[in-house]
Amino acid sequence: MVATEKTRILTVGAGAYEKLMNSNLALRCFTYELAAERFSSVVWVMEQILFARFDRRLAGFLIREFEKSGNPEIRMTQEEMAREVSSAREVVARMLKQFSSDGLIESRRGSVILRDIEALRELAG
């Protein structure tokens, strides 16, 4: 969990939550749906880590971010990108440096500008 602004957190004990879940069908369904979504997300990340080369994973991430906004400038720190692709900041930094030397991107402080979107798409597979 990452908090980007001042946050208050309320915790509910496991026993109290279990009582609520047993007496409230909507909460039970929500809990199971949330667990299934999270499990699916973990399986997807593991599949990406185990079977996809990192350059492809990072290129795919950059393309997905571009497609969300339509803006070739992706305003994220290397740390934020690393979190999104489940890697270390140093690994992201090295790959961005390689992408930059290949002419695919321009790296700036706090952002990346996509210079060759089609080549990134090809790399992402």
N, C-alpha and C positions, 0 to 999 in steps of 0.2 A: 504494500500500500504506500502511495506517495501522496503527501499533502502539499499542495502548492500555495496554500494560504492558511491563515490561522483557523484551526479546526477544533471542534468539540466532538468527543466520541462518547457514546453511551454504550456500555457493555451490558449484556444480559447473560446471566449465568446459564450454564448448560441445563441444569435442572428446570429452571423456569421456562427456558425455550422449549424443552422437551414437553413440558406440561401444555404450553400453548399450542405446540404442533399437534399433540394428540387430541386436543379439543377443537382445533380449527382446521378444517379441510383446506381452505384457501392458503393458509400458511404452510401446511404440509406440501401442497402442490408447488408453491413458490420455492420451498427449500429443495425439493427434488429437482425442479427445473434448473435452479441455480447450480446445484451440484453437477448435473449433467452437462451444462454449458461450460463450467470450469474444467471438468474432466476432458471434454472435447477440446478445449483450448490447450490444455497441457499436452494432450496426445499430438495435436497439430504442431506445437512448438518442438516437441521431442522428434517428430518426424523431420521437421526442417533442420534441426541440429544434426541429426544422425545421417540424413541422406542428401542434403543440399549443400553444395559448396558455399562458403561464406560470401564470396563475391556475388553469387546469384541471389542469395538471401538479401543482401544489402541493396543490390540493384532493384530487386522486386519491391522492397520496402519503399525506396525512393520513388519508384513509378507509382505505387499505390497512393503515396502522399500527394504526388503531382495530380493524379486523377481525381482525388477528393476535392482539391481546391482549384485546379486548372492553372495554378501559378507555378512557374518553374523554380521559384525561390522557396525553399523549404526552411522555415524558421524554427530550427531546433538545435539544441546543443548536441555535441557528440555524446554526452552522457545520456541525454534523452533518447537519442537514436539507439544507443547500445541497449538501453532498457527495452525498447520496442522490439529489437531483433534478438533479444536474449543473449547478449555477448558483453564483452568488456569494452570500456571506452577506448582503451589502447588499440584493440583489434579494429574497431570502427575507424579510429584515426589513421591507422596504417592503410586500410582499404580506401578511405577517402583520398588519401595522398596518392595512392596508385590510380584511382579514378581520375584525379586531377591531372596527373602526368600523362594519362591516356587521352586527355581532352574531353572526358565525359561530363565533368562537373567543374565548378569553380567553388572552392571552399573559402568561406568567410567566417569571421567570429560570430557564432550564434546562428549561422545559416549556411545553406548549400544551394548553389544555383545550378540547375541542370542545363548543360550545354549541348549534349547530344542524347536527346530523349529516345530516339529510335535505337541507338546502339545500346543504351541501358535496357530497353525492352528486349532486345535480342539476347543480351547477357542474362537477363532474368529468366529467359526461357519461356 
